[in-house]
Amino acid sequence: MQNDKTTLKDLSIFTSDGSDGVFGLIDYTTTQAGRDALRKHIQNPPETFEKLREVQEAIKFWAAKPAIWPKIISNGTLVMLDAFFESADNISAPPTGFTLSINSFLKKIFSKQEYFLTQFSLTHLSDFLIGCAQLAAITEMEDVPVYLLAEVQSIKDELQHRLTDEITAITEQTKYTTLAQLNYRARREMKNMVYRLINSYAKLDAWQAMAKATVEHRWAFPELLPSLPVCFEAEGLSHPLLKKPVSYDIAFGNHRNFLLLTGANMSGKTTFMRALGVGALLAHLGMGVPAWSLRISFMQGIITNMQVEDNILRGESYFFAEVQRMKTTAEKLLQRQPHLVLMDELFKGTNVHDAFECTKAVLEGLVQHPNHLMILSTHLYEVAQQFSKNREILFSYFVTNMTDAGSYEFTYELKPGISNDRIGYRILQKEGVIDLLNKT
């Protein structure tokens, strides 16, 4: 799956305002290296259906067996190892002669910092290798997913280094002469091997984080399907960032691949589309999704048209930015492999007449691409009516309860059909804007 920065921003996967995005919900990593691996995994999900299935099986394994994750490795461990090996170039020769003749007692007295730094660094290296050995022990278990087995087997192979046993045997009673020799040899002989182990550990840390998030949030693992025929069927799907989310059932795909949403402003259209987008993305990471169940085809990518921004430096208007984003969408739709396309209130940067004509023209083109799943929200009631006879399009709307007295209530309930609710003027009145403007 390929997703650009615009899509990740529109779906609030990563945020820059200090708030917790979706990334914050699934970041149960134990190290910064694991956190970086998780971020990279989100930005570059598995590229094929087969690879996604393999990753999902690995994450399911960790979800079922969280207790076997090694607790001995911490973020401080990896930070210390990085400092330990990066300072290796400062040591030009092995400790010999007078250096090793000083016993541990004298070393503690005359060079406390060097003694304790050596012991502290090697202890962290020992902890890391012990933790990796615990991961390597997974190879002896039954029913280990093939992809996970290959990863832990590579860890097991790396641990065959000739210094591994000596370093993992270090205790507080280990003599300084032994520590000094191991300190020099480890820095010179194990650097590349340890960094390879850290990369493998980081990948596993990202997988166990997604597994833990799935369990903690009580999400369901989706049923992954081949790309075609295209399918998206969800029960109880909700937006994970909401404290009191509304759950939705949705089913569309082959032959009816286009969903046209109508409803008043603030009635829930955008949140609903984001819920679908987040659910699809999480499914393509191999982890659980915020739904009771989900069946989804392997998608080539998610394309969003939600928060388009103008570019003052380039002299580009908001409307032109919208057109460019739609051009990008059209180019993606030329591919046979399916995409999930989420479009929210297209062409907001122009007048109502132009918006109607542009949206109508885009819709006429979009329905000619049956291999993709597409959702368009609009408050232009007339657009929906233009296509009401089209059998490829599903029509749903969000309910708004209104009274003759002018009050309104959003139920966030999704029903089949087309809405003609218009409450913009009522909102202006309720918020006191009209009264304020009429004051002199």
C-alpha positions in Angstrom: 0.0 0.0 0.0 1.2 3.5 -0.9 0.0 6.5 1.0 1.3 10.1 0.7 1.8 12.7 3.4 -1.5 14.3 2.5 -3.4 11.1 3.3 -1.5 10.5 6.5 -2.3 14.1 7.6 -5.9 13.9 6.6 -6.4 10.8 8.6 -4.6 12.2 11.6 -2.1 9.4 11.7 0.7 11.7 12.7 0.1 15.2 14.2 2.3 18.2 14.6 0.2 20.1 17.1 1.1 18.0 20.2 -2.2 16.1 20.2 -2.3 12.3 20.1 -2.9 11.1 16.6 -3.5 7.5 15.6 0.2 6.8 15.9 -0.1 7.6 19.6 -2.8 5.0 20.0 -0.6 2.2 18.6 2.8 3.2 19.9 3.4 0.5 22.5 7.0 0.2 21.5 9.6 -0.3 24.2 12.5 1.6 22.5 13.1 4.5 20.2 14.5 2.2 17.6 11.2 0.3 17.7 9.3 3.6 17.5 11.2 4.6 14.4 10.6 1.2 12.9 6.8 1.5 13.6 6.7 5.0 12.0 8.6 3.6 8.9 6.1 0.7 8.8 3.2 3.1 8.7 4.8 5.2 6.0 5.7 2.1 4.0 3.1 -0.7 4.6 3.7 -4.1 3.0 3.7 -3.8 -0.8 2.0 -7.1 -1.6 -1.0 -9.1 -0.4 1.2 -12.0 0.4 3.7 -9.9 2.5 0.8 -8.3 4.3 -0.6 -11.7 5.3 2.8 -12.7 6.6 3.1 -9.6 8.7 -0.4 -10.0 10.1 0.4 -13.6 11.1 3.5 -12.4 13.0 1.5 -9.7 14.8 -1.2 -12.2 15.7 1.5 -14.3 17.3 2.6 -11.5 19.5 -1.0 -10.7 20.4 -1.5 -14.3 21.5 1.8 -14.6 23.4 2.7 -11.2 24.9 4.4 -12.7 27.9 7.4 -14.0 25.9 8.5 -10.5 24.9 11.9 -9.9 26.7 11.7 -7.4 29.5 15.4 -7.1 30.0 15.9 -4.8 27.0 15.0 -1.1 27.6 15.4 2.0 25.5 18.3 2.9 27.9 20.0 -0.3 26.8 20.1 0.6 23.2 21.1 4.2 23.9 24.0 2.9 26.0 25.0 0.5 23.2 25.1 3.2 20.7 27.4 5.3 22.8 29.5 2.3 23.6 30.2 1.4 20.0 30.5 4.9 18.7 33.4 5.6 21.1 35.3 2.5 19.9 37.5 4.6 17.6 39.0 6.4 20.6 40.7 3.1 21.8 43.7 2.4 19.6 45.3 -0.5 21.4 44.2 -3.4 23.7 44.8 -3.0 27.5 48.1 -4.6 28.5 50.9 -4.4 31.0 50.4 -2.0 33.9 46.8 -1.3 33.0 45.8 -4.9 33.6 48.1 -5.3 36.6 46.0 -2.9 38.6 43.4 -5.0 40.4 39.7 -4.1 40.6 40.0 -2.6 44.0 42.7 -0.1 43.0 40.9 0.6 39.8 37.8 1.6 41.8 39.9 4.0 43.9 42.1 5.6 41.2 39.8 5.5 38.2 36.3 5.1 39.3 34.7 6.6 36.2 36.5 4.3 33.8 35.9 1.2 36.0 32.1 1.7 36.4 31.6 2.9 32.8 33.3 -0.3 31.5 31.2 -2.4 33.8 28.0 -0.5 33.1 28.5 -0.6 29.3 29.2 -4.3 29.2 26.3 -5.1 31.5 24.0 -3.4 29.0 25.6 -5.3 26.2 25.1 -8.5 28.2 21.4 -7.6 28.8 20.8 -7.0 25.2 22.4 -10.3 24.1 20.4 -12.1 26.7 17.2 -10.5 25.5 18.0 -11.4 21.9 18.7 -15.0 23.0 15.2 -15.0 24.6 13.8 -14.0 21.2 15.9 -16.6 19.4 14.3 -19.2 21.6 11.1 -18.7 19.7 12.6 -20.9 17.0 12.1 -23.9 19.3 8.4 -23.2 19.6 5.6 -24.8 17.5 3.4 -23.0 15.1 5.6 -19.9 14.7 4.6 -17.9 11.6 7.1 -18.3 8.8 8.0 -14.6 8.5 8.5 -14.3 12.2 10.5 -17.5 12.3 12.9 -16.1 9.6 13.4 -12.9 11.6 14.2 -14.7 14.9 16.4 -17.2 13.1 18.6 -14.4 11.8 18.9 -13.2 15.4 19.9 -16.7 16.5 22.5 -16.9 13.7 24.0 -13.5 14.8 24.3 -14.7 18.4 26.8 -17.4 17.3 29.5 -14.8 17.7 32.5 -16.1 19.7 32.2 -13.4 22.4 28.5 -13.9 23.1 28.9 -16.5 25.9 31.7 -14.6 27.6 29.7 -11.3 27.7 26.4 -12.9 28.8 28.3 -14.5 31.6 29.4 -11.1 33.1 28.4 -10.5 36.7 29.2 -8.0 39.4 32.0 -10.3 40.5 33.7 -10.3 37.1 37.3 -9.1 37.4 38.3 -5.8 35.9 41.1 -7.5 33.9 38.4 -9.6 32.2 36.1 -6.6 31.7 38.9 -4.5 30.2 39.8 -7.2 27.7 36.1 -7.8 26.8 35.5 -4.1 26.5 38.2 -3.8 23.9 37.3 -6.9 21.9 33.6 -6.2 21.9 34.0 -2.7 20.6 36.3 -4.0 17.8 34.5 -7.3 16.9 30.8 -6.9 17.7 29.8 -3.5 16.4 28.3 -4.5 13.1 26.7 -7.6 14.5 25.0 -5.7 17.4 23.7 -3.0 15.0 22.2 -5.8 12.8 20.6 -7.2 16.0 19.2 -3.8 16.9 17.6 -3.5 13.5 15.9 -6.9 13.9 14.9 -6.1 17.4 13.3 -2.8 16.3 11.2 -4.6 13.7 10.0 -7.1 16.3 9.3 -4.2 18.7 7.1 -2.5 16.1 5.2 -5.8 15.6 4.6 -6.4 19.3 3.5 -2.8 19.7 0.8 -3.2 17.1 -0.2 -6.5 18.7 -0.4 -4.9 22.1 -2.4 -2.0 20.8 -4.9 -4.5 19.2 -5.3 -6.3 22.5 -5.5 -3.2 24.7 -8.1 -1.5 22.5 -10.0 -4.7 21.9 -9.8 -4.3 18.2 -10.4 -7.2 15.7 -8.0 -8.6 13.2 -9.5 -8.1 9.7 -10.0 -10.7 7.1 -7.6 -9.8 4.3 -8.7 -10.5 0.7 -7.0 -10.4 -2.6 -7.2 -7.1 -4.5 -10.0 -8.1 -6.9 -12.9 -8.3 -6.7 -12.8 -5.2 -4.6 -14.5 -5.4 -1.2 -15.0 -3.4 2.0 -17.4 -4.9 4.5 -17.4 -3.7 8.1 -19.5 -4.2 11.2 -19.2 -1.8 14.2 -16.5 0.3 12.6 -15.7 3.4 14.6 -13.1 6.2 14.7 -10.4 5.3 17.3 -9.6 8.9 18.4 -13.2 9.6 19.6 -13.9 9.1 23.3 -17.5 8.1 22.6 -17.5 6.9 19.0 -20.6 5.9 17.0 -20.2 2.5 15.3 -21.2 1.9 11.7 -21.9 -1.0 9.4 -20.9 -0.6 5.8 -20.7 -2.9 2.8 -19.7 -1.9 -0.6 -17.5 -3.2 -3.3 -17.7 -5.0 -6.7 -20.5 -3.5 -8.9 -21.5 -1.0 -6.2 -18.2 0.6 -5.4 -19.2 4.2 -5.0 -20.8 5.7 -1.8 -22.3 9.2 -2.0 -22.8 10.8 1.4 -25.1 13.7 2.1 -26.1 15.5 5.3 -25.8 18.8 7.0 -22.5 20.3 8.0 -21.2 18.8 11.2 -23.5 15.8 10.9 -20.7 13.3 10.8 -19.7 12.8 7.2 -16.0 13.7 7.5 -15.5 11.6 10.7 -17.2 8.6 9.1 -14.9 8.8 6.1 -11.8 9.1 8.3 -13.0 6.1 10.3 -13.0 4.1 7.1 -9.6 5.4 6.1 -8.0 4.7 9.4 -9.6 1.2 9.5 -8.2 0.5 6.0 -4.8 1.7 6.9 -4.5 -0.2 10.1 -5.7 -3.4 8.3 -2.8 -2.8 5.8 -0.3 -2.6 8.6 -1.3 -6.2 9.6 -2.8 -5.2 13.0 -6.3 -5.0 14.4 -8.9 -2.4 13.5 -11.5 -0.5 15.6 -14.4 -2.6 14.4 -16.3 -5.8 15.4 -15.3 -7.3 12.0 -13.8 -6.2 8.7 -13.4 -7.9 5.4 -11.2 -5.8 3.1 -9.4 -6.2 -0.2 -5.7 -5.5 -0.5 -5.5 -1.9 -1.6 -2.8 -0.2 -3.6 -3.2 2.9 -1.6 -5.6 5.4 0.1 -6.2 8.8 -1.5 -7.8 11.6 0.4 -9.2 14.9 -0.7 -10.1 16.5 2.7 -7.8 19.3 3.9 -6.4 20.8 0.8 -4.2 23.8 1.4 -3.3 26.7 -0.9 0.3 27.7 -1.6 0.9 31.4 -1.2 4.6 31.1 -2.1 3.7 29.5 -5.5 0.7 31.8 -6.0 -1.7 28.9 -6.0 -5.3 29.4 -4.9 -7.2 27.0 -2.8 -9.3 26.0 -5.8 -6.2 25.3 -7.9 -4.9 23.2 -5.1 -8.1 21.2 -5.1 -7.8 20.7 -8.8 -4.3 19.5 -8.5 -5.2 17.0 -5.8 -8.1 15.7 -8.0 -5.6 15.3 -10.8 -3.4 13.2 -8.6 -6.4 11.1 -7.7 -7.3 10.7 -11.4 -3.8 9.5 -12.2 -4.0 6.9 -9.4 -7.3 5.6 -10.7 -5.8 4.7 -14.0 -4.1 1.8 -12.2 -5.9 -1.5 -12.2 -5.1 -2.3 -8.6 -7.8 -0.8 -6.3 -7.5 2.3 -4.2 -9.7 3.7 -1.4 -10.6 7.2 -2.4 -12.1 9.6 0.3 -13.4 12.9 -1.0 -14.9 15.5 1.4 -16.9 18.4 0.0 -15.0 18.9 -3.3 -14.3 22.3 -4.7 -15.0 24.4 -1.7 -12.7 27.1 -3.1 -15.2 28.3 -5.8 -18.8 29.5 -6.0 -21.7 27.2 -5.6 -22.5 27.0 -9.3 -18.9 26.1 -10.2 -18.7 23.6 -7.4 -21.9 21.9 -8.7 -20.6 21.7 -12.2 -17.1 20.5 -11.2 -18.4 17.9 -8.7 -20.9 16.6 -11.3 -18.1 16.3 -14.0 -15.8 14.5 -11.5 -18.6 12.1 -10.5 -19.3 11.2 -14.1 -15.6 10.3 -14.5 -15.2 8.5 -11.2 -18.1 6.0 -11.8 -16.1 4.7 -14.8 -13.5 3.1 -12.5 -15.2 0.1 -10.9 -12.0 -1.5 -9.5 -11.7 1.3 -6.9 -13.7 2.0 -3.7 -14.8 5.6 -3.6 -16.7 7.8 -1.1 -17.7 11.4 -1.8 -19.5 13.6 0.8 -21.3 16.7 -0.4 -23.8 19.2 1.0 -24.9 19.9 -2.6 -28.2 18.1 -2.6 -28.6 18.8 -6.3 -25.5 16.7 -7.1 -26.8 13.6 -5.4 -30.2 14.0 -7.2 -28.4 14.1 -10.5 -27.1 10.6 -10.0 -30.0 9.1 -8.0 -30.8 6.7 -10.8 -27.2 5.4 -11.1 -27.2 1.8 -9.9 -23.4 1.7 -9.2 -23.8 4.4 -6.5 -24.9 3.8 -2.9 -26.6 6.7 -1.3 -26.4 7.3 2.5 -27.1 10.3 4.7 -26.5 11.5 8.2 -29.6 12.3 10.2 -30.2 15.7 11.7 -33.3 16.2 13.9 -34.7 19.7 13.5 -37.7 21.4 15.1 -40.0 24.1 13.9 -38.6 26.3 16.7 -35.2 26.4 14.9 -33.2 24.0 17.1 -31.4 21.0 15.8 -29.6 17.8 17.0 -27.0 15.7 15.4 -27.7 12.0 15.9 -24.7 10.8 13.8 -27.0 8.0 12.5 -26.3 6.8 9.0 -29.3 5.9 6.8 -29.8 4.9 3.2 -31.0 7.7 1.0 -30.3 11.4 0.2 -30.5 14.3 2.6 -31.7 17.8 1.8 -31.0 19.2 5.3 -29.8 22.8 5.4 -28.9 24.2 8.8 -26.2 26.7 8.1 -28.4 29.7 8.8 -29.8 28.0 12.0 -26.2 27.5 13.2 -25.5 31.2 12.6 -28.5 32.1 14.7 -27.9 29.7 17.5 -24.3 30.8 17.9 -25.5 34.4 18.1 -23.6 35.6 15.1 -26.6 37.3 13.5 -27.5 39.2 16.7 -23.9 40.4 17.1 -23.7 41.7 13.6 -27.0 43.5 13.9 -25.9 45.4 17.1 -24.8 49.0 16.6 
